[in-house]
Amino acid sequence: MAKATAVKLLSFTLPNKIGQLAAMAELLGKADVNVMAIRAAEAGSNADCVLAVKNAAKAKKALTPLGVEVKEMDALCIEMPNKAGRLEKVAKKLAAAGVNVHSAWGTAYTGKTASCIFVTSDDKKALAALKK
């Protein structure tokens, strides 16, 4: 039904100005850091950024020239068929297991699979619930 994988998220704030996304992407690219998912949103004079990466330490080091404080957190990447009702099934399994979802974001724009990032109250319980 759904495949869940533990991932590391990096969150930080950049100035909300032209070229910041390009500067961040250049630093990560030069360091050979693969960004598996990105969420960035305007927050007044800043932009809040969250990245899912395979190598958090390498990514944090690569972002050093930006002079930002990078926070690291655990999350889950949940892959499911790109079909109506699949998100509902995942959400109900998490709720039944007593897992609170603090944030979720993803895409299923094209293709057969949707990939969503979930920050939960208990990743271990979430993983166990999704295996059932």
Helices and strands as residue ranges (DSSP letters): E 3-15, H 20-30, E 35-43, E 46-53, H 56-62, G 64-66, E 71-81, H 86-96, E 101-107, E 113-120, H 123-131
